[in-house]
Amino acid sequence: MSAKQLNARAGKPRSTSRGLEKTALIFAALGDENRLRLVARLSSDGPMSIARLTKGGSVTRQAVTKHLQVLANVGLACNSRLGRESVWELEPKPLDAARQSLDAISAQWDAALDRLRKFVEG
Amino acid sequence: MDRVEKSIILRAPRARVWKALADSEAFGQWFGVKLNGVFAPGARLKGQVLHKGYEHCLFEIAIDRMEPERLLSWRWHPHAIDPQKDYSAEPTTLVVFELKEVADGTLLTVVESGFEGIPLARRPEAYRGNEQGWAAQMKAIEKYVGETA
């Protein structure tokens, strides 16, 4: 966990009642295979430099930078300087807030309907 | 994005499914809540959540419409799991159950809508800053993006 996330946790939880309004933008940003791959990579391997993100892939450094900027514009990623390198990391909050609450509610309905099935079919 | 929609075919007659939904005692048994009162349009019911770990939560719904064996709807505060917080000032979501007779039994559809007004920070604590939760989340995103691409 990054220092930033730790700080966010220590602070008071912020209300994100307008979270869903931003969701369309977030999914638009993710609606690109390259960006989705970048998000998945940063998610599984943690913060890393553009050099590392570009290594071994077929996408150029410029293209990667452009995609990361798109993610940054909707608040999904942020970068910081580490010496001469620019290190990128995910900012899970925006998507987190929009998606996870609906996922949690969706899962609760699945569980409830499963209990209903047992109740009426049993 | 503003709604959660679920469909399920229940191998049971429509009358039995309706009773499980509209009879507060039967409803409580599968939903996991001990309710006081009877379901009727306009009625407000309060109860105690019975799920392990959530016993401290108060369950509260306001019945909206009831059309026997066809439709039941209510309003509530979704995922209101923090007993320290007063949710009453927040907007509610609408839950609509619809029943249809099909060859195998009853097709039940549940739609919960109105999430645009709900503070979305309300989510299981375990998810927050949790790497594994985020990784699991990615699968959901991939699925979502795949579906909408």
Interface residues (C-beta under 8 A of the other chain):
Chain A: M1 Q5 L6 A8 R9 P13 R14 S15 T16 S17 G19 L20 E21 T23 A24 F27 L30 G31 L36 V39 A40 S43 S44 L90 P92 L95 D96 A97 A98 R99 Q100 S101 L102 D103 A104 I105 S106 Q108 W109 D110 A112 L113 R115 L116 R117 K118 F119 V120 E121
Chain B: M1 D2 V4 K6 I8 L10 R11 A12 R16 V17 A20 L21 A26 Q29 W30 F31 G32 P78 H79 L108 V110 E112 F115 E116 G117 I118 P119 L120 A121 R122 R123 P124 Y127 R128 G129 E131 G133 W134 A135 Q137 M138 A140 I141 E142 Y144 V145 T148 A149
